[in-house]
Amino acid sequence: MSDLRHELRRAAELVADYRERLPAARVTPLASRAEVRGALDREVPGAPTPLAQVLDELVAAATPGLMASAGPRYFGFVVGGSLDAALIADVLTAGWDQNAYNGALSPAAIAVEDVAGRWLKELLGLPASASVGFVTGAQGANTVGLAAARWWVLQQAGWDVGRDGLFGAPPVRVLVGAERHGTIDRTLRLLGLGERAIEQVPALPNGAMNTDALAVALKREAGRPTIVCAQAGNVNTGACDNLVAVADAARAAKAWLHVDGAFGLWAAASPRTRHLVEGIERADSWACDGHKWLNVPYDSGYGICAHPDVHATALAYTAAYLTGQVAGREYGGGDFVAESSRRARGFATWAAIRSLGRSGVAELVESSCALARRFADRLRAIDGVSIANDVVLNQVLVCVGDEEMTNRVERSVQDDGTLWLGSTTWRGRRLLRISVSNWSTTEEDVDRCVEAIARAR
Ligand SMILES: *Cc1c(COP(=O)(O)O)cnc(C)c1O
C-alpha cells in the first residue's frame, strides 16, 4: 500500500475515533494555546519529514487542545457540529482539491453549487430566481449582500460605485437595529460606507427591531439612497425582526432590504417556526450560515440575492485569461462571492441536505428548539435561577445571580468540562448564554448539563 493510502486510512480512523468519543467526551480542552504551541514550536524544519511522522506529531500536539465543539454538549456562541454526510463530503472536497472559481476550473464544483443553491432556496422559502454565493460564513454573506445593496441604491441615485467609487457619491443611509450582529459594522467599514452610515433603529425588549421606529425613520429624509438591514435570529435571544413590517416599510421607501439570518433563517425550514420569519421572501438579499444550524463543517455560508444581475455586477470580475468568462455565460461560483480561487463548498451542503431531506432539516430545527425549551424549563426549576428571554428559537439566556456570581459559574462550568457555555450582557444584566445548534444533542445531554450548571453554583 502506498504511504498516502495508508496515512489517509489512518487519518480517517483517527477522525472516526474522535467523533465516536464525542458523545461522552470532556468538552473543554485540557491544553491551553500556549501548551499546544509549546509542543509544536520549533525552527522551520530543514529537511522533509515522512508522512506518518507529520500525522503523528500533529495529532499528538493538537488533540489535547481540541474543543469538543463538534459534540453534543457545546453551547457557546452559535456553533453547529457537522453531520456525518457533510463531513465525508468535506473530506472528499479536500481530496478532490477543486477550485470553485468557475465551471471551466471545475464543472462538478459549480454544478453541485447550482443544485445545493436551489435546494437551499426551497428549504428557506426564498425566490427560485435568486442567486447564491457560497461564502465562508455569514460575515462573508453580509459583505456580499450589502455590496449588492450598495451598488443598487447608488445606481438608483445615478451613481456607478463600481466605476466611480464612494468619493463624491451621494451619502448612503443604512437603517439597522440596535441589536445587530457585529459583522454588519465590519461589513460597512470594509465597504467604505463606514459606521457613521448607520442610523440605528431602537430595539424592542426582545432585541428585535422596533418597526414603528423604522417606518418613521424611513419617512424622514425619504429619497436618499437607503439600505435597511434586518435580522432573523438575534444571537442573544433568538428573536427575529417582524419581517412583514420591515418589508412594507422598506418597499414604501424604495430601500434595499438585506436580512442577516445567519442561523435564524433556518426557522423557515420548519412549519413550527416558519411564522417567525414570515415575509422573508420579500427581501432583496439574505445572509445565512451552513456551518451553524445546518451542521456543515467550516467554512460554509450563503450570500443570496433576489437580483442575480445586481449580485454579479457588484462582485464579478473578468480578465482575458479567465477561460469560461465569456459574454452571455451563466453566472455562478466566483461571480457571487468576494473571493477568487475558492474551496468547493457546495459538496458538503449538498450532502447535508441529501442526507437529511426536507423532513430531516425541519426535525433538526425543531429538536434544537425543543431542547432549548427543555434547558429553560429545567433551569428555571432551580432555586435562584431564572430565564431572561422568551425562548422562541434555540437560544437561552440564564440568570444565575449578579455579575460576579455569573462570571464565577461560567468559569466553573467551563472548568468542569461537562459542557461549554459562554456569557453575555443583555439589558444591563450579566447572563449565561446557551445556544443549541448541534444535530447530536439529546435530552439526556441537556439533563446532564443542567445538573452540571446546578453543581457549579
Ligand atoms: C454568527 C452570526 C454572524 C456571523 O457569522 P459567521 O458565520 O461567524 O461569519 C452574523 N450574524 C449573525 C446574526 C450571527 O449569528
The ligand as an SDF file (V2000), in Angstrom:
LIG
                    3D

 15 15  0  0  0  0  0  0  0  0999 V2000
  -22.8120   34.0990   13.6160 C   0  0  0  0  0  0  0  0  0  0  0  0
  -23.5100   35.2680   13.0740 C   0  0  0  0  0  0  0  0  0  0  0  0
  -22.9080   36.0760   12.1080 C   0  0  0  0  0  0  0  0  0  0  0  0
  -21.5100   35.8300   11.6050 C   0  0  0  0  0  0  0  0  0  0  0  0
  -21.4410   34.5570   11.0250 O   0  0  0  0  0  0  0  0  0  0  0  0
  -20.0650   33.8240   10.7190 P   0  0  0  0  0  0  0  0  0  0  0  0
  -20.5210   32.5230   10.1870 O   0  0  0  0  0  0  0  0  0  0  0  0
  -19.3380   33.7270   12.0140 O   0  0  0  0  0  0  0  0  0  0  0  0
  -19.3340   34.6320    9.7220 O   0  0  0  0  0  0  0  0  0  0  0  0
  -23.6300   37.1430   11.6110 C   0  0  0  0  0  0  0  0  0  0  0  0
  -24.8680   37.3960   12.0590 N   0  0  0  0  0  0  0  0  0  0  0  0
  -25.4800   36.6510   12.9880 C   0  0  0  0  0  0  0  0  0  0  0  0
  -26.8650   37.0010   13.4350 C   0  0  0  0  0  0  0  0  0  0  0  0
  -24.8240   35.5460   13.5260 C   0  0  0  0  0  0  0  0  0  0  0  0
  -25.4220   34.7860   14.4420 O   0  0  0  0  0  0  0  0  0  0  0  0
  1  2  1  0
  2  3  1  0
  2 14  2  0
  3  4  1  0
  3 10  2  0
  4  5  1  0
  5  6  1  0
  6  7  2  0
  6  8  1  0
  6  9  1  0
 10 11  1  0
 11 12  2  0
 12 13  1  0
 12 14  1  0
 14 15  1  0
M  END
$$$$
